[in-house]
């Protein structure tokens, strides 16, 4: 658990660092636009400067998406592990208790025709893939 928290903090620092660099590149691009508008630099100079900046910006944005995706996956994995522990604990019991229902069922809908729709607090596929 400690390693997981350390990894999460490190990933969050990387995300913040990438976000700061992305913002700096955007500010630089805005500055280049102002220089172009004022006639301080030529259009050719502007294009050269923005092309390298755009390439770096795209690369940083892709890295950021990857890190954010990993963060989301780790959170989902942690939830699945926690859910499996609870399921194992409840499976030892021989009967369904109100506590079990409250832990796993979000809501139960009974339609006018008498059919029942149960909304769980987890997805069935999450249990199958873990």
Biotite code that builds the C-alpha atoms (Angstrom):
import biotite.structure as struc

atoms = struc.array([
    struc.Atom([0.000, 0.000, 0.000], chain_id="A", res_id=1, res_name="UNK", atom_name="CA", element="C"),
    struc.Atom([2.884, 2.374, 0.816], chain_id="A", res_id=2, res_name="UNK", atom_name="CA", element="C"),
    struc.Atom([4.511, 1.677, -2.548], chain_id="A", res_id=3, res_name="UNK", atom_name="CA", element="C"),
    struc.Atom([1.230, 2.415, -4.258], chain_id="A", res_id=4, res_name="UNK", atom_name="CA", element="C"),
    struc.Atom([0.937, 5.760, -2.476], chain_id="A", res_id=5, res_name="UNK", atom_name="CA", element="C"),
    struc.Atom([4.542, 6.655, -3.340], chain_id="A", res_id=6, res_name="UNK", atom_name="CA", element="C"),
    struc.Atom([3.993, 5.739, -6.991], chain_id="A", res_id=7, res_name="UNK", atom_name="CA", element="C"),
    struc.Atom([0.804, 7.813, -7.063], chain_id="A", res_id=8, res_name="UNK", atom_name="CA", element="C"),
    struc.Atom([2.599, 10.842, -5.571], chain_id="A", res_id=9, res_name="UNK", atom_name="CA", element="C"),
    struc.Atom([5.436, 10.497, -8.070], chain_id="A", res_id=10, res_name="UNK", atom_name="CA", element="C"),
    struc.Atom([2.984, 10.266, -10.967], chain_id="A", res_id=11, res_name="UNK", atom_name="CA", element="C"),
    struc.Atom([1.117, 13.331, -9.672], chain_id="A", res_id=12, res_name="UNK", atom_name="CA", element="C"),
    struc.Atom([4.404, 15.280, -9.573], chain_id="A", res_id=13, res_name="UNK", atom_name="CA", element="C"),
    struc.Atom([5.141, 14.224, -13.149], chain_id="A", res_id=14, res_name="UNK", atom_name="CA", element="C"),
    struc.Atom([1.654, 15.306, -14.211], chain_id="A", res_id=15, res_name="UNK", atom_name="CA", element="C"),
    struc.Atom([2.107, 18.713, -12.561], chain_id="A", res_id=16, res_name="UNK", atom_name="CA", element="C"),
    struc.Atom([5.516, 19.135, -14.173], chain_id="A", res_id=17, res_name="UNK", atom_name="CA", element="C"),
    struc.Atom([4.111, 18.299, -17.608], chain_id="A", res_id=18, res_name="UNK", atom_name="CA", element="C"),
    struc.Atom([1.195, 20.685, -17.104], chain_id="A", res_id=19, res_name="UNK", atom_name="CA", element="C"),
    struc.Atom([3.571, 23.510, -16.159], chain_id="A", res_id=20, res_name="UNK", atom_name="CA", element="C"),
    struc.Atom([5.737, 22.890, -19.226], chain_id="A", res_id=21, res_name="UNK", atom_name="CA", element="C"),
    struc.Atom([2.647, 22.794, -21.475], chain_id="A", res_id=22, res_name="UNK", atom_name="CA", element="C"),
    struc.Atom([1.467, 26.126, -20.048], chain_id="A", res_id=23, res_name="UNK", atom_name="CA", element="C"),
    struc.Atom([4.923, 27.646, -20.589], chain_id="A", res_id=24, res_name="UNK", atom_name="CA", element="C"),
    struc.Atom([4.926, 26.509, -24.229], chain_id="A", res_id=25, res_name="UNK", atom_name="CA", element="C"),
    struc.Atom([1.474, 28.011, -24.751], chain_id="A", res_id=26, res_name="UNK", atom_name="CA", element="C"),
    struc.Atom([2.643, 31.300, -23.239], chain_id="A", res_id=27, res_name="UNK", atom_name="CA", element="C"),
    struc.Atom([5.688, 31.276, -25.525], chain_id="A", res_id=28, res_name="UNK", atom_name="CA", element="C"),
    struc.Atom([3.437, 30.737, -28.524], chain_id="A", res_id=29, res_name="UNK", atom_name="CA", element="C"),
    struc.Atom([1.308, 33.698, -27.458], chain_id="A", res_id=30, res_name="UNK", atom_name="CA", element="C"),
    struc.Atom([4.472, 35.764, -27.140], chain_id="A", res_id=31, res_name="UNK", atom_name="CA", element="C"),
    struc.Atom([5.535, 34.764, -30.648], chain_id="A", res_id=32, res_name="UNK", atom_name="CA", element="C"),
    struc.Atom([2.164, 35.834, -31.998], chain_id="A", res_id=33, res_name="UNK", atom_name="CA", element="C"),
    struc.Atom([2.632, 39.254, -30.381], chain_id="A", res_id=34, res_name="UNK", atom_name="CA", element="C"),
    struc.Atom([6.133, 39.554, -31.859], chain_id="A", res_id=35, res_name="UNK", atom_name="CA", element="C"),
    struc.Atom([4.787, 38.633, -35.287], chain_id="A", res_id=36, res_name="UNK", atom_name="CA", element="C"),
    struc.Atom([1.941, 41.120, -34.975], chain_id="A", res_id=37, res_name="UNK", atom_name="CA", element="C"),
    struc.Atom([4.301, 43.911, -33.964], chain_id="A", res_id=38, res_name="UNK", atom_name="CA", element="C"),
    struc.Atom([6.655, 43.133, -36.850], chain_id="A", res_id=39, res_name="UNK", atom_name="CA", element="C"),
    struc.Atom([9.562, 42.217, -34.559], chain_id="A", res_id=40, res_name="UNK", atom_name="CA", element="C"),
    struc.Atom([9.899, 38.796, -36.206], chain_id="A", res_id=41, res_name="UNK", atom_name="CA", element="C"),
    struc.Atom([9.090, 37.631, -39.717], chain_id="A", res_id=42, res_name="UNK", atom_name="CA", element="C"),
    struc.Atom([6.501, 35.063, -40.624], chain_id="A", res_id=43, res_name="UNK", atom_name="CA", element="C"),
    struc.Atom([9.262, 32.579, -41.496], chain_id="A", res_id=44, res_name="UNK", atom_name="CA", element="C"),
    struc.Atom([10.858, 33.030, -38.046], chain_id="A", res_id=45, res_name="UNK", atom_name="CA", element="C"),
    struc.Atom([7.437, 32.625, -36.449], chain_id="A", res_id=46, res_name="UNK", atom_name="CA", element="C"),
    struc.Atom([6.770, 29.369, -38.333], chain_id="A", res_id=47, res_name="UNK", atom_name="CA", element="C"),
    struc.Atom([10.169, 27.924, -37.428], chain_id="A", res_id=48, res_name="UNK", atom_name="CA", element="C"),
    struc.Atom([9.723, 28.757, -33.749], chain_id="A", res_id=49, res_name="UNK", atom_name="CA", element="C"),
    struc.Atom([6.166, 27.450, -33.549], chain_id="A", res_id=50, res_name="UNK", atom_name="CA", element="C"),
    struc.Atom([6.886, 24.203, -35.401], chain_id="A", res_id=51, res_name="UNK", atom_name="CA", element="C"),
    struc.Atom([9.417, 23.038, -32.819], chain_id="A", res_id=52, res_name="UNK", atom_name="CA", element="C"),
    struc.Atom([7.189, 24.282, -30.007], chain_id="A", res_id=53, res_name="UNK", atom_name="CA", element="C"),
    struc.Atom([4.157, 22.482, -31.443], chain_id="A", res_id=54, res_name="UNK", atom_name="CA", element="C"),
    struc.Atom([6.105, 19.221, -31.732], chain_id="A", res_id=55, res_name="UNK", atom_name="CA", element="C"),
    struc.Atom([7.183, 19.427, -28.093], chain_id="A", res_id=56, res_name="UNK", atom_name="CA", element="C"),
    struc.Atom([3.682, 20.440, -27.027], chain_id="A", res_id=57, res_name="UNK", atom_name="CA", element="C"),
    struc.Atom([2.152, 17.438, -28.793], chain_id="A", res_id=58, res_name="UNK", atom_name="CA", element="C"),
    struc.Atom([4.710, 15.096, -27.203], chain_id="A", res_id=59, res_name="UNK", atom_name="CA", element="C"),
    struc.Atom([4.060, 16.502, -23.715], chain_id="A", res_id=60, res_name="UNK", atom_name="CA", element="C"),
    struc.Atom([0.295, 16.253, -24.156], chain_id="A", res_id=61, res_name="UNK", atom_name="CA", element="C"),
    struc.Atom([0.622, 12.590, -25.167], chain_id="A", res_id=62, res_name="UNK", atom_name="CA", element="C"),
    struc.Atom([2.776, 11.882, -22.103], chain_id="A", res_id=63, res_name="UNK", atom_name="CA", element="C"),
    struc.Atom([0.226, 13.664, -19.925], chain_id="A", res_id=64, res_name="UNK", atom_name="CA", element="C"),
    struc.Atom([-2.639, 11.577, -21.348], chain_id="A", res_id=65, res_name="UNK", atom_name="CA", element="C"),
    struc.Atom([-0.668, 8.392, -20.677], chain_id="A", res_id=66, res_name="UNK", atom_name="CA", element="C"),
    struc.Atom([0.066, 9.316, -17.068], chain_id="A", res_id=67, res_name="UNK", atom_name="CA", element="C"),
    struc.Atom([-3.529, 10.361, -16.417], chain_id="A", res_id=68, res_name="UNK", atom_name="CA", element="C"),
    struc.Atom([-4.750, 7.096, -17.918], chain_id="A", res_id=69, res_name="UNK", atom_name="CA", element="C"),
    struc.Atom([-2.390, 5.105, -15.690], chain_id="A", res_id=70, res_name="UNK", atom_name="CA", element="C"),
    struc.Atom([-3.631, 7.000, -12.649], chain_id="A", res_id=71, res_name="UNK", atom_name="CA", element="C"),
    struc.Atom([-7.220, 6.096, -13.547], chain_id="A", res_id=72, res_name="UNK", atom_name="CA", element="C"),
    struc.Atom([-6.320, 2.438, -14.076], chain_id="A", res_id=73, res_name="UNK", atom_name="CA", element="C"),
    struc.Atom([-4.507, 2.202, -10.727], chain_id="A", res_id=74, res_name="UNK", atom_name="CA", element="C"),
    struc.Atom([-7.506, 3.695, -8.946], chain_id="A", res_id=75, res_name="UNK", atom_name="CA", element="C"),
    struc.Atom([-9.798, 1.155, -10.620], chain_id="A", res_id=76, res_name="UNK", atom_name="CA", element="C"),
    struc.Atom([-7.443, -1.694, -9.704], chain_id="A", res_id=77, res_name="UNK", atom_name="CA", element="C"),
    struc.Atom([-7.405, -0.585, -6.064], chain_id="A", res_id=78, res_name="UNK", atom_name="CA", element="C"),
    struc.Atom([-11.213, -0.484, -5.998], chain_id="A", res_id=79, res_name="UNK", atom_name="CA", element="C"),
    struc.Atom([-11.408, -3.974, -7.489], chain_id="A", res_id=80, res_name="UNK", atom_name="CA", element="C"),
    struc.Atom([-8.950, -5.388, -4.944], chain_id="A", res_id=81, res_name="UNK", atom_name="CA", element="C"),
    struc.Atom([-10.935, -3.806, -2.118], chain_id="A", res_id=82, res_name="UNK", atom_name="CA", element="C"),
    struc.Atom([-14.195, -5.181, -3.543], chain_id="A", res_id=83, res_name="UNK", atom_name="CA", element="C"),
    struc.Atom([-12.747, -8.677, -3.887], chain_id="A", res_id=84, res_name="UNK", atom_name="CA", element="C"),
    struc.Atom([-11.658, -8.611, -0.228], chain_id="A", res_id=85, res_name="UNK", atom_name="CA", element="C"),
    struc.Atom([-15.165, -7.664, 0.849], chain_id="A", res_id=86, res_name="UNK", atom_name="CA", element="C"),
    struc.Atom([-16.706, -10.332, -1.375], chain_id="A", res_id=87, res_name="UNK", atom_name="CA", element="C"),
    struc.Atom([-14.438, -13.012, 0.092], chain_id="A", res_id=88, res_name="UNK", atom_name="CA", element="C"),
    struc.Atom([-15.383, -11.918, 3.596], chain_id="A", res_id=89, res_name="UNK", atom_name="CA", element="C"),
    struc.Atom([-19.106, -12.054, 2.817], chain_id="A", res_id=90, res_name="UNK", atom_name="CA", element="C"),
    struc.Atom([-18.881, -15.354, 0.923], chain_id="A", res_id=91, res_name="UNK", atom_name="CA", element="C"),
    struc.Atom([-17.920, -17.071, 4.176], chain_id="A", res_id=92, res_name="UNK", atom_name="CA", element="C"),
    struc.Atom([-21.332, -16.194, 5.559], chain_id="A", res_id=93, res_name="UNK", atom_name="CA", element="C"),
    struc.Atom([-24.169, -18.610, 4.852], chain_id="A", res_id=94, res_name="UNK", atom_name="CA", element="C"),
    struc.Atom([-26.968, -16.083, 4.461], chain_id="A", res_id=95, res_name="UNK", atom_name="CA", element="C"),
    struc.Atom([-27.664, -12.737, 2.834], chain_id="A", res_id=96, res_name="UNK", atom_name="CA", element="C"),
    struc.Atom([-27.735, -9.970, 5.423], chain_id="A", res_id=97, res_name="UNK", atom_name="CA", element="C"),
    struc.Atom([-28.964, -6.386, 5.124], chain_id="A", res_id=98, res_name="UNK", atom_name="CA", element="C"),
    struc.Atom([-25.332, -5.236, 5.540], chain_id="A", res_id=99, res_name="UNK", atom_name="CA", element="C"),
    struc.Atom([-24.336, -7.248, 2.463], chain_id="A", res_id=100, res_name="UNK", atom_name="CA", element="C"),
    struc.Atom([-27.150, -5.753, 0.410], chain_id="A", res_id=101, res_name="UNK", atom_name="CA", element="C"),
    struc.Atom([-26.223, -2.205, 1.446], chain_id="A", res_id=102, res_name="UNK", atom_name="CA", element="C"),
    struc.Atom([-22.546, -2.782, 0.598], chain_id="A", res_id=103, res_name="UNK", atom_name="CA", element="C"),
    struc.Atom([-23.061, -4.131, -2.921], chain_id="A", res_id=104, res_name="UNK", atom_name="CA", element="C"),
    struc.Atom([-26.422, -2.855, -4.177], chain_id="A", res_id=105, res_name="UNK", atom_name="CA", element="C"),
    struc.Atom([-26.806, 0.787, -5.195], chain_id="A", res_id=106, res_name="UNK", atom_name="CA", element="C"),
    struc.Atom([-30.557, 0.644, -5.812], chain_id="A", res_id=107, res_name="UNK", atom_name="CA", element="C"),
    struc.Atom([-33.344, -1.776, -6.713], chain_id="A", res_id=108, res_name="UNK", atom_name="CA", element="C"),
    struc.Atom([-36.048, -0.713, -9.141], chain_id="A", res_id=109, res_name="UNK", atom_name="CA", element="C"),
    struc.Atom([-39.383, -2.523, -9.347], chain_id="A", res_id=110, res_name="UNK", atom_name="CA", element="C"),
    struc.Atom([-41.262, -1.662, -12.524], chain_id="A", res_id=111, res_name="UNK", atom_name="CA", element="C"),
    struc.Atom([-45.042, -1.518, -12.929], chain_id="A", res_id=112, res_name="UNK", atom_name="CA", element="C"),
    struc.Atom([-45.042, -4.901, -14.667], chain_id="A", res_id=113, res_name="UNK", atom_name="CA", element="C"),
    struc.Atom([-43.361, -6.487, -11.616], chain_id="A", res_id=114, res_name="UNK", atom_name="CA", element="C"),
    struc.Atom([-39.902, -6.878, -13.171], chain_id="A", res_id=115, res_name="UNK", atom_name="CA", element="C"),
    struc.Atom([-36.929, -6.042, -10.970], chain_id="A", res_id=116, res_name="UNK", atom_name="CA", element="C"),
    struc.Atom([-33.773, -4.182, -12.017], chain_id="A", res_id=117, res_name="UNK", atom_name="CA", element="C"),
    struc.Atom([-30.825, -4.261, -9.572], chain_id="A", res_id=118, res_name="UNK", atom_name="CA", element="C"),
    struc.Atom([-28.104, -1.578, -9.833], chain_id="A", res_id=119, res_name="UNK", atom_name="CA", element="C"),
    struc.Atom([-24.882, -2.730, -8.199], chain_id="A", res_id=120, res_name="UNK", atom_name="CA", element="C"),
    struc.Atom([-22.131, -0.481, -6.854], chain_id="A", res_id=121, res_name="UNK", atom_name="CA", element="C"),
    struc.Atom([-19.672, -2.223, -9.184], chain_id="A", res_id=122, res_name="UNK", atom_name="CA", element="C"),
    struc.Atom([-19.702, -3.597, -12.717], chain_id="A", res_id=123, res_name="UNK", atom_name="CA", element="C"),
    struc.Atom([-19.824, -7.303, -13.428], chain_id="A", res_id=124, res_name="UNK", atom_name="CA", element="C"),
    struc.Atom([-16.980, -7.030, -15.929], chain_id="A", res_id=125, res_name="UNK", atom_name="CA", element="C"),
    struc.Atom([-14.752, -5.464, -13.262], chain_id="A", res_id=126, res_name="UNK", atom_name="CA", element="C"),
    struc.Atom([-15.065, -8.640, -11.184], chain_id="A", res_id=127, res_name="UNK", atom_name="CA", element="C"),
    struc.Atom([-14.345, -10.895, -14.148], chain_id="A", res_id=128, res_name="UNK", atom_name="CA", element="C"),
    struc.Atom([-11.178, -9.056, -15.219], chain_id="A", res_id=129, res_name="UNK", atom_name="CA", element="C"),
    struc.Atom([-9.615, -8.813, -11.777], chain_id="A", res_id=130, res_name="UNK", atom_name="CA", element="C"),
])
